[in-house]
Amino acid sequence: MATRPLRTTCSWLLVLPVFICSEALAFQLDDQSGASIAARAGIASHLKREAPAEPRDMPRVDLRVDVPLVLVPVHVITLLGASVTTLKRENFRLFEDNVEQTIGAFVKEDAPVSVGLLFDTSGSMRNKMRKSVDAASEFFKSANPEDEFFLIEFSEHPKLTVPFTHDADDVYGRLARAKPSGRTSLFDALSLALKEMKSAHNLRKAIVIVSDGGDNHSRRTERQIKDALREEDVQIYAMGIFDPDDSTRLTPEERNGPQVLEELAEETGGRNFTVDKLDDLAGVCVQISHELRTQYLLGYSPVNAERDGKYRRVKVSLVATGNLPPLKPYYRLGYTAPLN
């Protein structure tokens, strides 16, 4: 009989939850230092291990161990909006479908982020383009060397104008040449962004939307996008540049824009910022960049290990926060479990 060395096979689903296939005991969920290392460079790249070669007279053995790990980014703020970065593992309780879960992995460091910038270049942005582009540049100033970005411009149709890059200047240079025209295909742009995000190299992922109106020209529907987001580990941050005085001349879809952005952000654990004054845009960009880098990452192996394709609701609560003022956590509200 032909012989082969011991081999380990792995398959990866980089969605929330992240289902990690690794060798037995390759990753201890309660090992904080190990979790930190994995989060810095991407958990997948640190869980692969080379199995030692066995003597050639050993029979073939295939070893496969699936270790489910749900990763939940959490951002905590005071009621005044200040980020809180001093909490510990014991300050959090985490539930899935009202069943408390054991928090095995806990990371609270500035890990690299994969960011997709969705920039509205429709005709209604014509008088807002310059300040919007300048504000977007503020977002990149706090970037880490391992951060990566892509740019999608959307008007009548979305277009990936800058694929993933570590050079934020590439993104800014393209934005500076953008020409506003046409209508707004926000949902189609989000669909394209989710497709591009599958190539991300970092564990933490976010889509940042800069737009002044709701969707009025997409083939995809709001329901389709919400369903797709439930299957992906991406947070939505939005800057909605809305002028209340324009509401009478807007379509119903455009008037509903702020509510849609709010729902997308809430569902994914991000935030929506309504911008009434263009001069406020730069400050909002800085705030979003800061929030992405001051998150806690909670990991747990679900009590319910069924791969049934059903939606699981997630709840994070804070306990024993000492002398701190009242706090509010932002986190993903749930995920769709893998099927089989």
Secondary structure, DSSP 8 states (H G I E B T S, - for coil): ------EE----EESSSEEEE--TTSS-TT-HHHHHHHHHH-HHHHH--------TTS---EE--EEEEEEEEEEEEETTS-B-----GGGEEEEETTEEE---EEE-S---EEEEEEEE-SGGGTTTHHHHHHHHHHHHTT--TT-EEEEEEESSSEEEEEEEES-HHHHHHHHTT----S---HHHHHHHHHHHHTT--SSEEEEEEEESS--SS-SS-HHHHHHHHTTS--EEEEEEE--GGGGGGS-HHHHTHHHHHHHHHHHHT--EEEESSGGGHHHHHHHHHHHHTS-EEEEE--S----B--EEEEEEEE---TT---EEEEE--EEE--B-
